[in-house]
Amino acid sequence: MVSRSLAIVAPALILTGCAASARLSELETLLAAQDSATAALEQWCARRGLADPPTIRAVPAAPDAAPPAPPGDARALLEADAHEALAYRHVELTCGETVLSVAHNWYVPARLTGPMNAALAESEASFGKVAAPLAYRRERLDSIEGAGPGCPAGTVLTHRALLRLPDSRPLALLVECYTEANLRPDPAG
């Protein structure tokens, strides 16, 4: 009887694992095709039927007592000297009520316009949407399956990336922690 139960359960676990692996691969492909993680997540949200409309909001994450120090290589990667201010933004990118990504973003506010800095401070607009008029391009530095440094438990994929302006100056250093919600079966099917 035990072996018959295992014979029934094991294929179900394999199918679940295969489906999650396929979703992770599909998400990676979608993210690689975009300079904006927000644009990719909006497409992902629409494909999966997570919300109508499939809009991504950047909800401030629970505030820490103090923002974390930038990664040790942040100033070098951002080509920011010791006197140039760095800003930090920690948000959860949500589609409807589903948190798809937890993002840590260190950026050089002097490379944004005043209205862009105000929007980042005062709204739930994502960094990608706010900075889109600057025509940045995304340069992926690392992609880790699972939780990378600074990511919460339950992270299934971690990206570390730079956003570069058209003149190649770095604008932002991102650590994006994609949640296991991205691997769940589609709510509609």
N, C-alpha and C positions, 0 to 999 in steps of 0.2 A: 504494500500500500504506500509506504513512504517513497519508494522509487517511482511509482506512478505519479504521485503528487509532484515530485521534483521534475519529472518529465514534462508535466503540464506547465509548471511555474517557470522553469528555465527558459523555454522559448519566449515567453512573455517578457522576461527580463532582458533577453537579447534584443528583442524587437524594440523595447523601450530605449535601451542603450543605443541601438542603431539609429532610431529616430532622433534622439538627442544629438548624436554625433553629426547626423545630416543637417540638423538645424544650426549647429555650431559652425559647420563648414559653410552653409548658406549665409549666415550672418557675417562671417569673415570675408566672404566674397563681396558682399554688399558694402561692407566698411572699406575694403580695399579699392572699390570703384569710386569712392567719393572723397573730396577734400574736406567735407564737413561730416562729422559723426552725426550731427543733428539731422542732416538731410538723409543719411543712411537709416537712422532710427525711425524717421517719419515713414520712409518706404517700408521698413520692417513692420512697424505698427499697422500700416494699411494692409499689407499682405496677410498679417496674422489676425486682423479684425479685432484689435485690442481696444480701440476707441473710435467713436464717430463724432467729430472729425479726428483723424489720426495726427494730432498735434503734440509736439514734444514741448514740455515745460521744464525749465531749469529751476527746481525748487531748492532753496537753500537747505543744505544738510544741517543736522543738529549742530549748533555752534559749539566749538571746542572752547576751553578756557582761553586759549591763545592759538592763533594759526600756527601750523607746523612750520618749521624752518624749511626753506626751499631745499631740494636735493643738492648735494654737494657740488654737482656739476651744472646747476641751473644757470648761474651767472655766465659761465663759459659758453654753454649752449645758446643762451639768449644774447650773447655778445653784449652784455650789460656791464659797464664798469662799476666799481664799488660805490660810486656816488649816484648811480641811476636807480630810481625807485623801482621795486618790483611789487606787484599786487598779487593777491591770492583770492581765488574763488573756489568754493567747495559746494557742489550742487548734486542733486539727484535728478537725472533726466528721466522724466516720467511720460508715459502715454496713458491717458486716462488716470487710473489709480495704480498702474503697474510701473514700478521702478525698473528701468531697463539698464541704467548705468549710473554709477557713482563717479563723479569726475572731480579731479584735483587739477587746478589750472593756475600756473604762475605766469604772469604776463608783464609786459613793459607798458604801463599806462601812457607814457609819453608818445608811444607809437600809435595810439588810438586818438580819435577826436574827443573833444569834451562831451558831446552828446552820447558817444559810445560808452565812455566811462560812466556817465550818469545812468545809462540804461543797464549796464552791468551791476551797478550798485543798487538800483531801485526797482528792477523788474525781474520777471521770471523768463526773460528771453535768454536763450542759450548764447554762449560766447560765439559760436559759429554763425548764428544768425545776426548778432550785433555787428560782428567784424566782417561779414560777407562783402560789404561794399569795398573793402580793401583788396579784394581779389587774392586772398592768401592761397597758398597751396600747402598741402599736408605732407610731411615727411615722417614716415613711421620709423621709430628708433628700435622698438622692441615689440614683440607679440609673444605673450606667455599664456599657455593654456592653464587656467587656474588663477589663483590670487597672487599677484605680484606685490612688491613692497607698497604699503599704504592702502591696500585694498581690503575691504571687509570679508568676513567669512561668507561663503556662498558665491564668491566671484568665480565665474567659469572661464573668463577670458580677460586678460589685461593687456592694454595697449599703452605704450609710451610714445609720444609723438611731438614734433615741433610743427608749429604753423609758421610759414615763411611768407613775407610780403613779396610782391613782384620783383623788388630790387634785391631779393634773397636775404634781407635782414630778418632775423627771427622775431616773431611777435609773441608767441606763447609756447610754453612747455606744458604738455598735458599728460596726466596719468588717468586712464579711463578703465574703470572696473565694471565689466559687463556682468549682470546678475544672472542667476539661474532661471529667473523668469523668462529669459530669452529661449530657454530650452523646453519649456512646458508645452504640452500639446496646444494647438490653436483652440481658443475658446469656442469658435464657431464649428469646429469639426474635429 
